[in-house]
Amino acid sequence: MKHESKHQSREQEQLAAKTSQQLTATDFATTEELFRHDAARIDVPPVIAERLSKSVQNLPRPSRSWWRRMFNR
């Protein structure tokens, strides 16, 4: 019984240490850095990704830049 309580308390200590490591704050210089960090950690649900890809396909192509039009490239 005593061995089990020691084992449980050790597990609780390890869990508390792991939780405190996960809750460390991160400072970002810009909002873009925050969004990129967040996007790297979160997966987009498949339904949302599909809707987004469909809506992006309907967007018009950007116009050519002035220098490309001027030099016909």
PDB file of N, H, CA, C and O in Angstrom:
ATOM      1  N   MET A   1       0.828  -1.186   0.000  1.00  0.00           N
ATOM      2  CA  MET A   1       0.000   0.000   0.000  1.00  0.00           C
ATOM      3  C   MET A   1       0.873   1.250   0.000  1.00  0.00           C
ATOM      4  O   MET A   1       0.609   2.205  -0.731  1.00  0.00           O
ATOM      5  N   LYS A   2       1.910   1.234   0.824  1.00  0.00           N
ATOM      6  H   LYS A   2       2.125   0.459   1.418  1.00  0.00           H
ATOM      7  CA  LYS A   2       2.780   2.383   0.918  1.00  0.00           C
ATOM      8  C   LYS A   2       3.520   2.614  -0.403  1.00  0.00           C
ATOM      9  O   LYS A   2       3.739   3.753  -0.817  1.00  0.00           O
ATOM     10  N   HIS A   3       3.897   1.518  -1.049  1.00  0.00           N
ATOM     11  H   HIS A   3       3.719   0.593  -0.712  1.00  0.00           H
ATOM     12  CA  HIS A   3       4.599   1.601  -2.327  1.00  0.00           C
ATOM     13  C   HIS A   3       3.694   2.220  -3.405  1.00  0.00           C
ATOM     14  O   HIS A   3       4.160   3.001  -4.234  1.00  0.00           O
ATOM     15  N   GLU A   4       2.408   1.870  -3.389  1.00  0.00           N
ATOM     16  H   GLU A   4       2.029   1.235  -2.715  1.00  0.00           H
ATOM     17  CA  GLU A   4       1.460   2.403  -4.372  1.00  0.00           C
ATOM     18  C   GLU A   4       1.265   3.905  -4.174  1.00  0.00           C
ATOM     19  O   GLU A   4       1.187   4.648  -5.152  1.00  0.00           O
ATOM     20  N   SER A   5       1.189   4.350  -2.952  1.00  0.00           N
ATOM     21  H   SER A   5       1.253   3.746  -2.158  1.00  0.00           H
ATOM     22  CA  SER A   5       0.998   5.784  -2.704  1.00  0.00           C
ATOM     23  C   SER A   5       2.235   6.574  -3.131  1.00  0.00           C
ATOM     24  O   SER A   5       2.105   7.683  -3.649  1.00  0.00           O
ATOM     25  N   LYS A   6       3.424   6.026  -2.924  1.00  0.00           N
ATOM     26  H   LYS A   6       3.530   5.125  -2.503  1.00  0.00           H
ATOM     27  CA  LYS A   6       4.644   6.688  -3.373  1.00  0.00           C
ATOM     28  C   LYS A   6       4.661   6.773  -4.898  1.00  0.00           C
ATOM     29  O   LYS A   6       5.054   7.784  -5.480  1.00  0.00           O
ATOM     30  N   HIS A   7       4.227   5.690  -5.524  1.00  0.00           N
ATOM     31  H   HIS A   7       3.908   4.868  -5.052  1.00  0.00           H
ATOM     32  CA  HIS A   7       4.204   5.649  -6.991  1.00  0.00           C
ATOM     33  C   HIS A   7       3.201   6.676  -7.526  1.00  0.00           C
ATOM     34  O   HIS A   7       3.483   7.370  -8.503  1.00  0.00           O
ATOM     35  N   GLN A   8       2.043   6.770  -6.893  1.00  0.00           N
ATOM     36  H   GLN A   8       1.814   6.206  -6.099  1.00  0.00           H
ATOM     37  CA  GLN A   8       1.027   7.725  -7.334  1.00  0.00           C
ATOM     38  C   GLN A   8       1.500   9.162  -7.123  1.00  0.00           C
ATOM     39  O   GLN A   8       1.281  10.025  -7.974  1.00  0.00           O
ATOM     40  N   SER A   9       2.145   9.412  -5.991  1.00  0.00           N
ATOM     41  H   SER A   9       2.322   8.712  -5.300  1.00  0.00           H
ATOM     42  CA  SER A   9       2.613  10.773  -5.731  1.00  0.00           C
ATOM     43  C   SER A   9       3.722  11.143  -6.719  1.00  0.00           C
ATOM     44  O   SER A   9       3.809  12.295  -7.143  1.00  0.00           O
ATOM     45  N   ARG A  10       4.552  10.199  -7.081  1.00  0.00           N
ATOM     46  H   ARG A  10       4.481   9.263  -6.737  1.00  0.00           H
ATOM     47  CA  ARG A  10       5.610  10.452  -8.060  1.00  0.00           C
ATOM     48  C   ARG A  10       4.997  10.763  -9.427  1.00  0.00           C
ATOM     49  O   ARG A  10       5.462  11.657 -10.134  1.00  0.00           O
ATOM     50  N   GLU A  11       3.959  10.023  -9.788  1.00  0.00           N
ATOM     51  H   GLU A  11       3.582   9.297  -9.213  1.00  0.00           H
ATOM     52  CA  GLU A  11       3.273  10.280 -11.057  1.00  0.00           C
ATOM     53  C   GLU A  11       2.624  11.665 -11.047  1.00  0.00           C
ATOM     54  O   GLU A  11       2.658  12.377 -12.050  1.00  0.00           O
ATOM     55  N   GLN A  12       2.035  12.042  -9.912  1.00  0.00           N
ATOM     56  H   GLN A  12       2.007  11.463  -9.097  1.00  0.00           H
ATOM     57  CA  GLN A  12       1.410  13.355  -9.809  1.00  0.00           C
ATOM     58  C   GLN A  12       2.454  14.466  -9.935  1.00  0.00           C
ATOM     59  O   GLN A  12       2.192  15.495 -10.557  1.00  0.00           O
ATOM     60  N   GLU A  13       3.629  14.262  -9.349  1.00  0.00           N
ATOM     61  H   GLU A  13       3.841  13.426  -8.844  1.00  0.00           H
ATOM     62  CA  GLU A  13       4.699  15.253  -9.458  1.00  0.00           C
ATOM     63  C   GLU A  13       5.160  15.392 -10.898  1.00  0.00           C
ATOM     64  O   GLU A  13       5.389  16.500 -11.382  1.00  0.00           O
ATOM     65  N   GLN A  14       5.294  14.259 -11.580  1.00  0.00           N
ATOM     66  H   GLN A  14       5.107  13.359 -11.187  1.00  0.00           H
ATOM     67  CA  GLN A  14       5.718  14.295 -12.975  1.00  0.00           C
ATOM     68  C   GLN A  14       4.663  14.989 -13.839  1.00  0.00           C
ATOM     69  O   GLN A  14       4.998  15.764 -14.735  1.00  0.00           O
ATOM     70  N   LEU A  15       3.403  14.708 -13.567  1.00  0.00           N
ATOM     71  H   LEU A  15       3.131  14.078 -12.839  1.00  0.00           H
ATOM     72  CA  LEU A  15       2.318  15.336 -14.316  1.00  0.00           C
ATOM     73  C   LEU A  15       2.290  16.841 -14.067  1.00  0.00           C
ATOM     74  O   LEU A  15       2.078  17.621 -14.996  1.00  0.00           O
ATOM     75  N   ALA A  16       2.501  17.248 -12.827  1.00  0.00           N
ATOM     76  H   ALA A  16       2.673  16.614 -12.072  1.00  0.00           H
ATOM     77  CA  ALA A  16       2.511  18.676 -12.494  1.00  0.00           C
ATOM     78  C   ALA A  16       3.688  19.375 -13.183  1.00  0.00           C
ATOM     79  O   ALA A  16       3.541  20.496 -13.670  1.00  0.00           O
ATOM     80  N   ALA A  17       4.836  18.729 -13.226  1.00  0.00           N
ATOM     81  H   ALA A  17       4.955  17.818 -12.830  1.00  0.00           H
ATOM     82  CA  ALA A  17       6.002  19.315 -13.887  1.00  0.00           C
ATOM     83  C   ALA A  17       5.756  19.441 -15.385  1.00  0.00           C
ATOM     84  O   ALA A  17       6.108  20.448 -15.998  1.00  0.00           O
ATOM     85  N   LYS A  18       5.156  18.421 -15.963  1.00  0.00           N
ATOM     86  H   LYS A  18       4.870  17.602 -15.465  1.00  0.00           H
ATOM     87  CA  LYS A  18       4.863  18.440 -17.399  1.00  0.00           C
ATOM     88  C   LYS A  18       3.849  19.531 -17.717  1.00  0.00           C
ATOM     89  O   LYS A  18       3.995  20.235 -18.717  1.00  0.00           O
ATOM     90  N   THR A  19       2.829  19.681 -16.885  1.00  0.00           N
ATOM     91  H   THR A  19       2.710  19.109 -16.073  1.00  0.00           H
ATOM     92  CA  THR A  19       1.809  20.703 -17.087  1.00  0.00           C
ATOM     93  C   THR A  19       2.416  22.091 -16.977  1.00  0.00           C
ATOM     94  O   THR A  19       2.082  22.977 -17.764  1.00  0.00           O
ATOM     95  N   SER A  20       3.296  22.291 -16.021  1.00  0.00           N
ATOM     96  H   SER A  20       3.568  21.572 -15.382  1.00  0.00           H
ATOM     97  CA  SER A  20       3.909  23.613 -15.864  1.00  0.00           C
ATOM     98  C   SER A  20       4.814  23.937 -17.046  1.00  0.00           C
ATOM     99  O   SER A  20       4.941  25.104 -17.417  1.00  0.00           O
ATOM    100  N   GLN A  21       5.436  22.947 -17.637  1.00  0.00           N
ATOM    101  H   GLN A  21       5.333  21.999 -17.336  1.00  0.00           H
ATOM    102  CA  GLN A  21       6.262  23.170 -18.815  1.00  0.00           C
ATOM    103  C   GLN A  21       5.398  23.560 -20.010  1.00  0.00           C
ATOM    104  O   GLN A  21       5.814  24.382 -20.826  1.00  0.00           O
ATOM    105  N   GLN A  22       4.222  22.992 -20.123  1.00  0.00           N
ATOM    106  H   GLN A  22       3.885  22.324 -19.460  1.00  0.00           H
ATOM    107  CA  GLN A  22       3.344  23.273 -21.245  1.00  0.00           C
ATOM    108  C   GLN A  22       2.719  24.662 -21.133  1.00  0.00           C
ATOM    109  O   GLN A  22       2.338  25.239 -22.151  1.00  0.00           O
ATOM    110  N   LEU A  23       2.607  25.201 -19.950  1.00  0.00           N
ATOM    111  H   LEU A  23       2.916  24.732 -19.123  1.00  0.00           H
ATOM    112  CA  LEU A  23       1.939  26.473 -19.743  1.00  0.00           C
ATOM    113  C   LEU A  23       2.884  27.669 -19.792  1.00  0.00           C
ATOM    114  O   LEU A  23       2.500  28.778 -19.421  1.00  0.00           O
ATOM    115  N   THR A  24       4.114  27.453 -20.247  1.00  0.00           N
ATOM    116  H   THR A  24       4.427  26.552 -20.549  1.00  0.00           H
ATOM    117  CA  THR A  24       5.036  28.576 -20.303  1.00  0.00           C
ATOM    118  C   THR A  24       4.564  29.573 -21.353  1.00  0.00           C
ATOM    119  O   THR A  24       4.090  29.187 -22.422  1.00  0.00           O
ATOM    120  N   ALA A  25       4.694  30.835 -21.046  1.00  0.00           N
ATOM    121  H   ALA A  25       5.079  31.148 -20.178  1.00  0.00           H
ATOM    122  CA  ALA A  25       4.248  31.893 -21.940  1.00  0.00           C
ATOM    123  C   ALA A  25       5.276  32.132 -23.034  1.00  0.00           C
ATOM    124  O   ALA A  25       6.480  32.006 -22.813  1.00  0.00           O
ATOM    125  N   THR A  26       4.788  32.474 -24.202  1.00  0.00           N
ATOM    126  H   THR A  26       3.809  32.576 -24.382  1.00  0.00           H
ATOM    127  CA  THR A  26       5.652  32.790 -25.326  1.00  0.00           C
ATOM    128  C   THR A  26       5.332  34.209 -25.780  1.00  0.00           C
ATOM    129  O   THR A  26       4.172  34.554 -26.002  1.00  0.00           O
ATOM    130  N   ASP A  27       6.365  35.020 -25.914  1.00  0.00           N
ATOM    131  H   ASP A  27       7.308  34.740 -25.733  1.00  0.00           H
ATOM    132  CA  ASP A  27       6.177  36.390 -26.382  1.00  0.00           C
ATOM    133  C   ASP A  27       6.401  36.438 -27.885  1.00  0.00           C
ATOM    134  O   ASP A  27       7.311  35.794 -28.408  1.00  0.00           O
ATOM    135  N   PHE A  28       5.568  37.205 -28.573  1.00  0.00           N
ATOM    136  H   PHE A  28       4.829  37.728 -28.148  1.00  0.00           H
ATOM    137  CA  PHE A  28       5.677  37.356 -30.009  1.00  0.00           C
ATOM    138  C   PHE A  28       5.885  38.829 -30.333  1.00  0.00           C
ATOM    139  O   PHE A  28       5.254  39.705 -29.741  1.00  0.00           O
ATOM    140  N   ALA A  29       6.775  39.086 -31.278  1.00  0.00           N
ATOM    141  H   ALA A  29       7.288  38.374 -31.759  1.00  0.00           H
ATOM    142  CA  ALA A  29       7.061  40.464 -31.668  1.00  0.00           C
ATOM    143  C   ALA A  29       5.931  41.049 -32.499  1.00  0.00           C
ATOM    144  O   ALA A  29       5.624  42.237 -32.398  1.00  0.00           O
ATOM    145  N   THR A  30       5.311  40.203 -33.325  1.00  0.00           N
ATOM    146  H   THR A  30       5.561  39.238 -33.408  1.00  0.00           H
ATOM    147  CA  THR A  30       4.223  40.691 -34.178  1.00  0.00           C
ATOM    148  C   THR A  30       3.038  39.744 -34.098  1.00  0.00           C
ATOM    149  O   THR A  30       3.139  38.618 -33.609  1.00  0.00           O
ATOM    150  N   THR A  31       1.929  40.231 -34.587  1.00  0.00           N
ATOM    151  H   THR A  31       1.847  41.146 -34.984  1.00  0.00           H
ATOM    152  CA  THR A  31       0.723  39.410 -34.626  1.00  0.00           C
ATOM    153  C   THR A  31       0.889  38.263 -35.608  1.00  0.00           C
ATOM    154  O   THR A  31       0.369  37.171 -35.384  1.00  0.00           O
ATOM    155  N   GLU A  32       1.617  38.507 -36.705  1.00  0.00           N
ATOM    156  H   GLU A  32       2.039  39.395 -36.888  1.00  0.00           H
ATOM    157  CA  GLU A  32       1.852  37.466 -37.694  1.00  0.00           C
ATOM    158  C   GLU A  32       2.578  36.273 -37.080  1.00  0.00           C
ATOM    159  O   GLU A  32       2.246  35.125 -37.375  1.00  0.00           O
ATOM    160  N   GLU A  33       3.564  36.537 -36.230  1.00  0.00           N
ATOM    161  H   GLU A  33       3.834  37.469 -35.990  1.00  0.00           H
ATOM    162  CA  GLU A  33       4.285  35.459 -35.564  1.00  0.00           C
ATOM    163  C   GLU A  33       3.329  34.623 -34.708  1.00  0.00           C
ATOM    164  O   GLU A  33       3.421  33.396 -34.680  1.00  0.00           O
ATOM    165  N   LEU A  34       2.428  35.289 -34.025  1.00  0.00           N
ATOM    166  H   LEU A  34       2.354  36.285 -34.047  1.00  0.00           H
ATOM    167  CA  LEU A  34       1.444  34.596 -33.202  1.00  0.00           C
ATOM    168  C   LEU A  34       0.570  33.692 -34.056  1.00  0.00           C
ATOM    169  O   LEU A  34       0.349  32.532 -33.709  1.00  0.00           O
ATOM    170  N   PHE A  35       0.067  34.220 -35.180  1.00  0.00           N
ATOM    171  H   PHE A  35       0.247  35.163 -35.462  1.00  0.00           H
ATOM    172  CA  PHE A  35      -0.780  33.431 -36.055  1.00  0.00           C
ATOM    173  C   PHE A  35      -0.033  32.243 -36.657  1.00  0.00           C
ATOM    174  O   PHE A  35      -0.588  31.149 -36.761  1.00  0.00           O
ATOM    175  N   ARG A  36       1.215  32.453 -37.050  1.00  0.00           N
ATOM    176  H   ARG A  36       1.666  33.342 -36.965  1.00  0.00           H
ATOM    177  CA  ARG A  36       2.001  31.352 -37.623  1.00  0.00           C
ATOM    178  C   ARG A  36       2.274  30.275 -36.582  1.00  0.00           C
ATOM    179  O   ARG A  36       2.199  29.082 -36.877  1.00  0.00           O
ATOM    180  N   HIS A  37       2.587  30.697 -35.372  1.00  0.00           N
ATOM    181  H   HIS A  37       2.648  31.665 -35.132  1.00  0.00           H
ATOM    182  CA  HIS A  37       2.826  29.736 -34.284  1.00  0.00           C
ATOM    183  C   HIS A  37       1.560  28.933 -34.007  1.00  0.00           C
ATOM    184  O   HIS A  37       1.609  27.714 -33.843  1.00  0.00           O
ATOM    185  N   ASP A  38       0.437  29.625 -33.958  1.00  0.00           N
ATOM    186  H   ASP A  38       0.398  30.615 -34.091  1.00  0.00           H
ATOM    187  CA  ASP A  38      -0.841  28.973 -33.694  1.00  0.00           C
ATOM    188  C   ASP A  38      -1.215  28.025 -34.827  1.00  0.00           C
ATOM    189  O   ASP A  38      -1.683  26.914 -34.579  1.00  0.00           O
ATOM    190  N   ALA A  39      -1.011  28.459 -36.067  1.00  0.00           N
ATOM    191  H   ALA A  39      -0.631  29.362 -36.268  1.00  0.00           H
ATOM    192  CA  ALA A  39      -1.353  27.625 -37.225  1.00  0.00           C
ATOM    193  C   ALA A  39      -0.504  26.361 -37.277  1.00  0.00           C
ATOM    194  O   ALA A  39      -0.973  25.314 -37.722  1.00  0.00           O
ATOM    195  N   ALA A  40       0.725  26.455 -36.829  1.00  0.00           N
ATOM    196  H   ALA A  40       1.106  27.306 -36.467  1.00  0.00           H
ATOM    197  CA  ALA A  40       1.598  25.285 -36.832  1.00  0.00           C
ATOM    198  C   ALA A  40       1.165  24.244 -35.801  1.00  0.00           C
ATOM    199  O   ALA A  40       1.450  23.058 -35.963  1.00  0.00           O
ATOM    200  N   ARG A  41       0.487  24.677 -34.755  1.00  0.00           N
ATOM    201  H   ARG A  41       0.255  25.641 -34.624  1.00  0.00           H
ATOM    202  CA  ARG A  41       0.110  23.775 -33.676  1.00  0.00           C
ATOM    203  C   ARG A  41      -1.308  23.228 -33.796  1.00  0.00           C
ATOM    204  O   ARG A  41      -1.634  22.229 -33.154  1.00  0.00           O
ATOM    205  N   ILE A  42      -2.163  23.866 -34.610  1.00  0.00           N
ATOM    206  H   ILE A  42      -1.899  24.678 -35.130  1.00  0.00           H
ATOM    207  CA  ILE A  42      -3.567  23.474 -34.677  1.00  0.00           C
ATOM    208  C   ILE A  42      -3.893  22.948 -36.069  1.00  0.00           C
ATOM    209  O   ILE A  42      -3.545  23.573 -37.071  1.00  0.00           O
ATOM    210  N   ASP A  43      -4.553  21.813 -36.129  1.00  0.00           N
ATOM    211  H   ASP A  43      -4.836  21.306 -35.315  1.00  0.00           H
ATOM    212  CA  ASP A  43      -4.987  21.241 -37.393  1.00  0.00           C
ATOM    213  C   ASP A  43      -6.351  21.803 -37.767  1.00  0.00           C
ATOM    214  O   ASP A  43      -7.246  21.921 -36.930  1.00  0.00           O
ATOM    215  N   VAL A  44      -6.487  22.145 -39.046  1.00  0.00           N
ATOM    216  H   VAL A  44      -5.759  22.049 -39.726  1.00  0.00           H
ATOM    217  CA  VAL A  44      -7.766  22.654 -39.542  1.00  0.00           C
ATOM    218  C   VAL A  44      -8.691  21.470 -39.784  1.00  0.00           C
ATOM    219  O   VAL A  44      -8.272  20.490 -40.400  1.00  0.00           O
ATOM    220  N   PRO A  45      -9.937  21.531 -39.318  1.00  0.00           N
ATOM    221  CA  PRO A  45     -10.866  20.432 -39.572  1.00  0.00           C
ATOM    222  C   PRO A  45     -11.057  20.236 -41.077  1.00  0.00           C
ATOM    223  O   PRO A  45     -11.078  21.215 -41.822  1.00  0.00           O
ATOM    224  N   PRO A  46     -11.195  18.994 -41.537  1.00  0.00           N
ATOM    225  CA  PRO A  46     -11.302  18.709 -42.975  1.00  0.00           C
ATOM    226  C   PRO A  46     -12.454  19.443 -43.660  1.00  0.00           C
ATOM    227  O   PRO A  46     -12.315  19.879 -44.803  1.00  0.00           O
ATOM    228  N   VAL A  47     -13.575  19.583 -42.984  1.00  0.00           N
ATOM    229  H   VAL A  47     -13.688  19.229 -42.055  1.00  0.00           H
ATOM    230  CA  VAL A  47     -14.727  20.267 -43.581  1.00  0.00           C
ATOM    231  C   VAL A  47     -14.382  21.725 -43.873  1.00  0.00           C
ATOM    232  O   VAL A  47     -14.709  22.242 -44.941  1.00  0.00           O
ATOM    233  N   ILE A  48     -13.725  22.382 -42.926  1.00  0.00           N
ATOM    234  H   ILE A  48     -13.459  21.962 -42.058  1.00  0.00           H
ATOM    235  CA  ILE A  48     -13.342  23.784 -43.099  1.00  0.00           C
ATOM    236  C   ILE A  48     -12.304  23.908 -44.207  1.00  0.00           C
ATOM    237  O   ILE A  48     -12.386  24.821 -45.029  1.00  0.00           O
ATOM    238  N   ALA A  49     -11.335  23.010 -44.242  1.00  0.00           N
ATOM    239  H   ALA A  49     -11.268  22.268 -43.575  1.00  0.00           H
ATOM    240  CA  ALA A  49     -10.299  23.057 -45.279  1.00  0.00           C
ATOM    241  C   ALA A  49     -10.911  22.907 -46.670  1.00  0.00           C
ATOM    242  O   ALA A  49     -10.501  23.590 -47.608  1.00  0.00           O
ATOM    243  N   GLU A  50     -11.879  22.026 -46.801  1.00  0.00           N
ATOM    244  H   GLU A  50     -12.212  21.470 -46.039  1.00  0.00           H
ATOM    245  CA  GLU A  50     -12.542  21.828 -48.095  1.00  0.00           C
ATOM    246  C   GLU A  50     -13.306  23.086 -48.513  1.00  0.00           C
ATOM    247  O   GLU A  50     -13.214  23.513 -49.663  1.00  0.00           O
ATOM    248  N   ARG A  51     -14.053  23.674 -47.592  1.00  0.00           N
ATOM    249  H   ARG A  51     -14.128  23.327 -46.657  1.00  0.00           H
ATOM    250  CA  ARG A  51     -14.805  24.896 -47.904  1.00  0.00           C
ATOM    251  C   ARG A  51     -13.864  26.037 -48.273  1.00  0.00           C
ATOM    252  O   ARG A  51     -14.153  26.818 -49.179  1.00  0.00           O
ATOM    253  N   LEU A  52     -12.747  26.131 -47.574  1.00  0.00           N
ATOM    254  H   LEU A  52     -12.512  25.496 -46.838  1.00  0.00           H
ATOM    255  CA  LEU A  52     -11.780  27.184 -47.852  1.00  0.00           C
ATOM    256  C   LEU A  52     -11.158  27.014 -49.235  1.00  0.00           C
ATOM    257  O   LEU A  52     -11.015  27.986 -49.977  1.00  0.00           O
ATOM    258  N   SER A  53     -10.789  25.789 -49.582  1.00  0.00           N
ATOM    259  H   SER A  53     -10.905  24.999 -48.980  1.00  0.00           H
ATOM    260  CA  SER A  53     -10.181  25.566 -50.897  1.00  0.00           C
ATOM    261  C   SER A  53     -11.174  25.863 -52.016  1.00  0.00           C
ATOM    262  O   SER A  53     -10.781  26.376 -53.064  1.00  0.00           O
ATOM    263  N   LYS A  54     -12.452  25.548 -51.814  1.00  0.00           N
ATOM    264  H   LYS A  54     -12.771  25.130 -50.963  1.00  0.00           H
ATOM    265  CA  LYS A  54     -13.470  25.864 -52.826  1.00  0.00           C
ATOM    266  C   LYS A  54     -13.641  27.370 -52.976  1.00  0.00           C
ATOM    267  O   LYS A  54     -13.755  27.868 -54.097  1.00  0.00           O
ATOM    268  N   SER A  55     -13.659  28.094 -51.881  1.00  0.00           N
ATOM    269  H   SER A  55     -13.566  27.690 -50.971  1.00  0.00           H
ATOM    270  CA  SER A  55     -13.854  29.542 -51.963  1.00  0.00           C
ATOM    271  C   SER A  55     -12.637  30.234 -52.572  1.00  0.00           C
ATOM    272  O   SER A  55     -12.790  31.248 -53.252  1.00  0.00           O
ATOM    273  N   VAL A  56     -11.443  29.714 -52.345  1.00  0.00           N
ATOM    274  H   VAL A  56     -11.319  28.890 -51.792  1.00  0.00           H
ATOM    275  CA  VAL A  56     -10.234  30.311 -52.913  1.00  0.00           C
ATOM    276  C   VAL A  56     -10.208  30.110 -54.427  1.00  0.00           C
ATOM    277  O   VAL A  56      -9.708  30.966 -55.157  1.00  0.00           O
ATOM    278  N   GLN A  57     -10.739  28.993 -54.900  1.00  0.00           N
ATOM    279  H   GLN A  57     -11.145  28.298 -54.307  1.00  0.00           H
ATOM    280  CA  GLN A  57     -10.766  28.734 -56.344  1.00  0.00           C
ATOM    281  C   GLN A  57     -11.632  29.760 -57.069  1.00  0.00           C
ATOM    282  O   GLN A  57     -11.390  30.036 -58.244  1.00  0.00           O
ATOM    283  N   ASN A  58     -12.625  30.326 -56.408  1.00  0.00           N
ATOM    284  H   ASN A  58     -12.822  30.102 -55.453  1.00  0.00           H
ATOM    285  CA  ASN A  58     -13.526  31.290 -57.026  1.00  0.00           C
ATOM    286  C   ASN A  58     -12.981  32.716 -57.033  1.00  0.00           C
ATOM    287  O   ASN A  58     -13.590  33.598 -57.639  1.00  0.00           O
ATOM    288  N   LEU A  59     -11.866  32.958 -56.385  1.00  0.00           N
ATOM    289  H   LEU A  59     -11.372  32.242 -55.893  1.00  0.00           H
ATOM    290  CA  LEU A  59     -11.293  34.304 -56.354  1.00  0.00           C
ATOM    291  C   LEU A  59     -10.677  34.648 -57.714  1.00  0.00           C
ATOM    292  O   LEU A  59     -10.123  33.771 -58.376  1.00  0.00           O
ATOM    293  N   PRO A  60     -10.767  35.905 -58.134  1.00  0.00           N
ATOM    294  CA  PRO A  60     -10.137  36.288 -59.404  1.00  0.00           C
ATOM    295  C   PRO A  60      -8.614  36.305 -59.262  1.00  0.00           C
ATOM    296  O   PRO A  60      -8.084  36.532 -58.174  1.00  0.00           O
ATOM    297  N   ARG A  61      -7.934  36.066 -60.356  1.00  0.00           N
ATOM    298  H   ARG A  61      -8.365  35.882 -61.240  1.00  0.00           H
ATOM    299  CA  ARG A  61      -6.469  36.103 -60.340  1.00  0.00           C
ATOM    300  C   ARG A  61      -6.012  37.534 -60.147  1.00  0.00           C
ATOM    301  O   ARG A  61      -6.666  38.458 -60.631  1.00  0.00           O
ATOM    302  N   PRO A  62      -4.920  37.738 -59.461  1.00  0.00           N
ATOM    303  CA  PRO A  62      -4.423  39.112 -59.288  1.00  0.00           C
ATOM    304  C   PRO A  62      -3.956  39.675 -60.631  1.00  0.00           C
ATOM    305  O   PRO A  62      -3.444  38.942 -61.477  1.00  0.00           O
ATOM    306  N   SER A  63      -4.137  40.975 -60.813  1.00  0.00           N
ATOM    307  H   SER A  63      -4.553  41.571 -60.126  1.00  0.00           H
ATOM    308  CA  SER A  63      -3.713  41.594 -62.063  1.00  0.00           C
ATOM    309  C   SER A  63      -2.189  41.648 -62.134  1.00  0.00           C
ATOM    310  O   SER A  63      -1.497  41.641 -61.115  1.00  0.00           O
ATOM    311  N   ARG A  64      -1.696  41.702 -63.353  1.00  0.00           N
ATOM    312  H   ARG A  64      -2.258  41.708 -64.180  1.00  0.00           H
ATOM    313  CA  ARG A  64      -0.241  41.756 -63.533  1.00  0.00           C
ATOM    314  C   ARG A  64       0.288  43.093 -63.045  1.00  0.00           C
ATOM    315  O   ARG A  64      -0.417  44.101 -63.084  1.00  0.00           O
ATOM    316  N   SER A  65       1.506  43.097 -62.595  1.00  0.00           N
ATOM    317  H   SER A  65       2.079  42.278 -62.563  1.00  0.00           H
ATOM    318  CA  SER A  65       2.101  44.332 -62.088  1.00  0.00           C
ATOM    319  C   SER A  65       2.372  45.292 -63.247  1.00  0.00           C
ATOM    320  O   SER A  65       2.441  44.879 -64.405  1.00  0.00           O
ATOM    321  N   TRP A  66       2.519  46.537 -62.931  1.00  0.00           N
ATOM    322  H   TRP A  66       2.463  46.872 -61.991  1.00  0.00           H
ATOM    323  CA  TRP A  66       2.681  47.566 -63.963  1.00  0.00           C
ATOM    324  C   TRP A  66       3.917  47.338 -64.810  1.00  0.00           C
ATOM    325  O   TRP A  66       3.891  47.571 -66.019  1.00  0.00           O
ATOM    326  N   TRP A  67       5.002  46.883 -64.191  1.00  0.00           N
ATOM    327  H   TRP A  67       5.023  46.693 -63.209  1.00  0.00           H
ATOM    328  CA  TRP A  67       6.229  46.702 -64.962  1.00  0.00           C
ATOM    329  C   TRP A  67       6.136  45.504 -65.896  1.00  0.00           C
ATOM    330  O   TRP A  67       6.761  45.510 -66.957  1.00  0.00           O
ATOM    331  N   ARG A  68       5.382  44.489 -65.537  1.00  0.00           N
ATOM    332  H   ARG A  68       4.874  44.484 -64.676  1.00  0.00           H
ATOM    333  CA  ARG A  68       5.181  43.353 -66.448  1.00  0.00           C
ATOM    334  C   ARG A  68       4.327  43.768 -67.646  1.00  0.00           C
ATOM    335  O   ARG A  68       4.580  43.345 -68.774  1.00  0.00           O
ATOM    336  N   ARG A  69       3.320  44.593 -67.393  1.00  0.00           N
ATOM    337  H   ARG A  69       3.114  44.936 -66.476  1.00  0.00           H
ATOM    338  CA  ARG A  69       2.497  45.085 -68.496  1.00  0.00           C
ATOM    339  C   ARG A  69       3.314  45.997 -69.413  1.00  0.00           C
ATOM    340  O   ARG A  69       3.157  45.974 -70.634  1.00  0.00           O
ATOM    341  N   MET A  70       4.176  46.787 -68.811  1.00  0.00           N
ATOM    342  H   MET A  70       4.304  46.806 -67.820  1.00  0.00           H
ATOM    343  CA  MET A  70       4.957  47.735 -69.601  1.00  0.00           C
ATOM    344  C   MET A  70       5.964  47.025 -70.503  1.00  0.00           C
ATOM    345  O   MET A  70       6.167  47.419 -71.651  1.00  0.00           O
ATOM    346  N   PHE A  71       6.594  45.969 -69.969  1.00  0.00           N
ATOM    347  H   PHE A  71       6.429  45.649 -69.036  1.00  0.00           H
ATOM    348  CA  PHE A  71       7.617  45.259 -70.732  1.00  0.00           C
ATOM    349  C   PHE A  71       7.110  43.973 -71.365  1.00  0.00           C
ATOM    350  O   PHE A  71       7.901  43.200 -71.904  1.00  0.00           O
ATOM    351  N   ASN A  72       5.810  43.731 -71.311  1.00  0.00           N
ATOM    352  H   ASN A  72       5.167  44.359 -70.873  1.00  0.00           H
ATOM    353  CA  ASN A  72       5.164  42.558 -71.926  1.00  0.00           C
ATOM    354  C   ASN A  72       5.797  41.240 -71.516  1.00  0.00           C
ATOM    355  O   ASN A  72       6.125  40.421 -72.374  1.00  0.00           O
ATOM    356  N   ARG A  73       5.966  41.031 -70.272  1.00  0.00           N
ATOM    357  H   ARG A  73       5.700  41.697 -69.575  1.00  0.00           H
ATOM    358  CA  ARG A  73       6.510  39.760 -69.787  1.00  0.00           C
ATOM    359  C   ARG A  73       5.438  38.864 -69.312  1.00  0.00           C
ATOM    360  O   ARG A  73       5.716  37.750 -68.868  1.00  0.00           O
TER     361      ARG A  73
END
